[in-house]
Amino acid sequence: MREFRWPVRVYYEDTDAGGVVYYANYLKFMERARTEWLRDLGFEQDGLVREQGILFAVTEVDLRYLRPARFNDALGVTAQVVERRRVSLQFAQTVYREDQALCAGRIRIACLDAVNFRPRPLPDRLIEELVDVD
């Protein structure tokens, strides 16, 4: 599957007292990139809940913090599906400043029933978009 890249600007609210991005905010940046990846494929998350009764939830995170990002940095965040299972996807994601990796990791998301939060198979239309992933 192709690598998707989304731009993010570091705002003051993203930083700690030293002007460095707070570690948990890298997860927020990655979440935005996955949301925009879905949107780029033609899926709106609120539409998936409303029309198919499903939502996505993070079930596993493995991150490595490599270098700090700072206030006002222009960053790029990638999202690439590296594994597809019946009810989940695993993404390789990296936060970059220019070509320098700042934070990298793997995030697994599960497809869940929006009412009872039990696992549900990925939508057929989404699987069709992921034919390159196995």
C-alpha positions, -999 to +999 in steps of 0.1 A: +000+000+000+013+034-008+026+057+019+002+086+028+017+118+041-001+146+060+013+180+070+011+191+106+023+223+122+034+223+159+014+247+179+022+261+213-004+239+229+015+208+216+046+216+236+058+214+271+074+242+292+106+238+273+090+243+239+094+206+229+065+186+216+050+166+245+055+129+239+017+120+238+011+145+211+029+125+185+000+100+188-024+128+180-004+137+149-005+101+138-042+099+145-048+129+122-028+113+094-048+080+097-080+100+096-069+119+065-057+087+049-093+073+054-107+105+040-084+103+010-098+068+003-133+082+004-143+072+040-155+096+066-155+082+101-188+097+111-203+082+079-189+047+088-206+049+121-239+062+107-240+040+075-223+008+086-224+009+123-186+006+127-158+026+142-121+022+146-101+020+179-064+019+186-056-015+202-018-015+201+010+011+200+048+007+197+067+040+193+103+051+192+111+087+200+142+097+180+145+135+180+124+163+195+100+185+175+096+221+186+071+249+186+063+261+151+080+232+133+064+221+100+061+183+101+050+155+079+033+124+092+031+092+073+006+064+074+011+032+056-008-001+061+017-029+066-006-056+077-043-064+072-062-089+093-100-097+092-109-071+118-077-049+121-050-030+103-015-023+114+001+010+103+037+020+101+038+057+109+066+083+111+067+119+121+092+139+100+108+173+100+120+177+064+136+143+059+146+137+095+126+111+114+115+123+148+091+096+160+084+062+144+062+033+153+035+008+146-002+013+155-029-013+152-065-003+148-095-026+152-128-023+134-155-024+161-193-025+162-203+011+171-230-001+196-214-030+215-177-024+207-171-060+196-148-068+167-164-065+132-148-074+099-133-046+079-158-032+053-155-048+019-150-015+002-120-007+024-105-041+018-108-035-020-087-003-015-060-024+003-055-052-022-017-045-021-015-054+016-010-090+028 
